[in-house]
Amino acid sequence: MASVQLKNSSMEATPSVAQSNPQIKDTIIQLLSNLAHPKEIEQYLKRFVGAGKTHFAVIKVGGAVLDNDLDNLCSSLAFLQQIGLFPIVVHGAGPQLNLKLEQANIVSEFIDGQRITTPSVLTVAKKTFVQQNLKLANRLQTMGVKTASITSGVFTANQSKNTQLGLVGEVSKIDLEPISMAIKSGAIPILSSLAETESGQCLNINADIATNQLAIALKPYKIIFLTESGGLLNEAGKVISSVNLVTEYNQLIQEPWLHGGMKLKVKQVAEILSQLPSTASVSITKPANLAKELFTHKGSGTLIRRGESIMVHDDSETIKKSKLRHLLESSFSKKLDDNYFEKTIINKAYITYCYRAAAVVTKLNDIPFLDKFVVADDAKGEGLGKAVWEKMTANIPQFFWRAKPDNQVNNFYYKKSDGCYKTDQWIIFWKGLTDFQQINNCVQLALNKEPTLN
């Protein structure tokens, strides 16, 4: 029998606040516009709403976040509900359980990072999980957010084959009905990572594993891990903005600076995404940065996608021209010259497998010219553009290109270029070029080149 506690609020959540009061949604979008272009925000809203109420996102909240960042967590969750989005929250309680066990003079023991759960540990764990669940639910309630505390009835498990772990479960079945009922009532479901066997024995399950298994069963658009670090960190301790598993996984997993816990997390994420639709993604971020990570291309955390392989074409013969034409025309909202592929001598083209991002390189006076660089609207923020750019620049260290002054990608170009020359009509960028006369020639060539998108 599912244990579900609804926390009522002063506002009716069905329909959502945003739906019943359009002014609130408009205000929120206006606030978001300080983070990103309104077009970006609308794109993401459309994607998230299109996923369906019960398939928007599963959010894993670590126990440390519940202790140290509860206000930001609740503000972010309240924000999502106010615009009609209902994430499913799975929380951990590791630090709290360690403290409670210490207070009860019960020794905490682990095998390969998994807690050994004796009957006495499980007794304390059940109480601790319920306390942390209600702490989050009650804080959200004070903010006018309706929640459903679900402390049992979702996860069915078998006891771990590793008998040394004791009363630890391996998820065998998931009942989504309690979650669906909560969301239909306008509540954010908050799940504890406890399971039962078919005979009713309570078992402890790792919150990350519970999140992973729930995501595989639910197939949400987003899976989000909220952590204090705010993302995967590189060797310099800085957040890695995106990971394309197809092109980067093998190298990333071998990096000496990727410590054991994060290495395990990357492996788990790769396993989850291999079982989900290609549209699914995993974000690792801080609670305070959740809106920026969800609603902007730049993000604020680490976005991990299954990604796409990048095909390298040495000329136009192997390119699926109709697909590339559609990508260019739909992204730029302009028509490509009918004879573009006939009159353009393509030196190299880097195109993702599904034709959602591309870089087309020609030559002007024997100097590589980036004639087209494009990412489909529905692929922006996935890291595909970055992957294509890195593949291209690894092979072509010296080149130049141009962009309209109002091009939304110019900030990216400024960061990636070694210099630029501005006119009212064009900004000419270059990379790897150092000779002044050569740069001047490139500028003139770019300025005089006839446009091919009109």
Helices and strands as residue ranges (DSSP letters): E 3-7, H 17-20, H 22-32, H 38-50, G 53-55, E 57-61, H 63-68, H 70-82, E 88-91, H 94-103, E 110-111, E 114-115, H 119-142, E 147-152, E 155-159, G 163-165, E 169-174, H 177-184, E 188-192, E 194-196, E 202-204, H 207-218, E 222-226, E 242-244, H 245-253, H 260-273, E 281-285, G 287-289, H 290-295, E 302-305, E 310-313, G 316-318, H 321-332, H 340-343, E 348-352, E 357-364, E 367-375, G 377-379, H 384-395, E 399-403, H 410-416, E 419-422, E 427-431, H 436-448
